[in-house]
Amino acid sequence: MEEDKKNPVYSRSDSSKVNLSEAEWKKILPKDVYEIARGKGTEWAFTGKYWNNKEVGTYYCAACGNPLFVSDTKFESGCGWPSFYEPISKSSVIYAPDNTHGMQRTEVMCGRCKAHLGHVFDDGPPPTGLRYCINSVILDFEKAKDAEKKYNDDKEKNKDKE
């Protein structure tokens, strides 16, 4: 997604807040991502591409590229969605009460663009006791080895320019 020119706000390094109108979001996000991110939708359990992912790497917001979770904090919760016990940083996610569907829950949103990610529950493992239940559709994933290779390749390219 990072190279997608259709989404000018997508960046894995820019931490500035993103404030777009719903019309602008609708133009730049794929339909499935828009439905989750802006429409606060949810994917069916056990259908998302990351619910059972065991690879080592980093999960990013598919709407804006903000780093959200690392694989070290992912665990098998049995709920059918990717589950994490803590975000990558305190500012990577924000929270809001969600009393829809006759339930009292805590919504989890991207700290950069306020995209709906999922919900957090207090039935997770130590050390936090939390379970961040996140939709795969709103996540991008980069394997650690791919990130390391890209970093080293970029370093080599920049060395050639010196």
N, C-alpha and C positions, 0 to 999 in steps of 0.2 A: 504493500500500500504506500510505503514511504515515497516511492518515485511517481505516484499517481498525480499528475499535474491538475486533475479535475478538483482535487482538494487542496487548496492553497494554505490551509491552516495546519495540515498534518506535518508534525515535526517531532522527532524523538529527542530533540535537544532544547527546543524553545519552551520555556516554562511560563511565558506570559499568558494571561487569561484570554480565553476565546469567547467573544460575545457576538454571535450571529443571529439574524432573524430566522424564524422557522422556515421561511421561504428560501433563504440562502442555504440552510442545512439540507433542505429537501433537494436542492440542485446539486450539491456536492457529495452527498452520501448515497451509497447503494441502497436500494429499497429495504432490504432486510436489516441493514445497519440502522437506517433511519427509524424503522418501526420500533426497534429496541431502544436506541439512544434518545430519540425525541418523543416517541409515542409511549414509552415506558412499557413496551411489550415484553414477552418472554418466549423463549424457544421451548419446544417440547423436551421433557427430560430424556436423557440418554441419546439425544440426536445431535448435539453440538460437536464440532470438530475437536474440542479440547477437553471434554468431560473426562476422558480416559487417557489424556496425554501424559506420558511419563518422561518426556525429554527434558534435559536441563537447559534453562534459558530464562528469558524475560517476557512477560506479558504486557502489552501496551494497549491503550485505548484505540480502537479501530476508527473512531471519529476524529481524534486529534493527535494521536501518537504519544500521548503522555504515558510514561512508565508507571505501571500499576502494581504488579506483583512479580515476584521471582519464584521459580519452580521449587526452591527449597522450602517454601511455605505452603505448597500445594499438598493436599492430602485426599485420600479416598473417603468420601463421606457417605457414599451410597445414595445420594440424593439425585444423581443424574446430571448435575451441572458441575463445572469446575469449581472446586472449593479450596479456599486458602485460609490460613489462620491469621495472617496479617498483611497489610499493604506494604509496598516498597518504602514509603515514607509517610509521615503524618499528613502531609499536604497533598499526597497523590490522590486521595479520595475525600469526599465530603458526605455528610449524612443528612437525611431529612425523615421526619416521621411519615409513615405511609399507612393510612387507615382504610385503604380500598379493600374491596372484596370481603368486608366484614372481619378483617384481621387487623391486629396492631403489629406492624413490622417497622423495621428501620431500613429505608432505602439507601443504597450506596450509589454515589454518582462520581464521575471523574472530577478531580479537583481542578482541572484546567478548563474543561468545556461544559461541565455539568451534564454530560451524557449519562443516562440511566445505565447502570451496570448490572444491578441485581439487588440483593438484600443481605444484611448481616444478622446472624442469629447467635445466641449465647450457648450453643451446644457443641462447640468445637473443641479440639484437643489443646493440651498445654503447648506453649507457655501462655497463650492469650485466652483460651477458652472460647474463642470466637470462630464462627464459620461464615466466611464471605462466600456466598452462593452467587456465582457470576455467570451471565450468559456468554457462551462461546462466540456468538455473532459479533459482540462488541469488543472482542479481544483480537489483537494481532500477536503473534508469537515469533520470537527470534531465538533460534538455538544458540547456546553459548559458543559453540565452536564456530558457527557462522559469523557471529559478532566479532570473535577474536580474529578470524581470518580477514574480515573486512577492515578491522582496525589496523592490522599489520600491513595489508595491501595499501591502505591509505597512507600509512606512515612511510612506506617505501616510495610511493608516488611523490609525496611531499619532499622526501630526501633528494629525489632526482631533480627537483626544481631549485634546490639551494645552490 
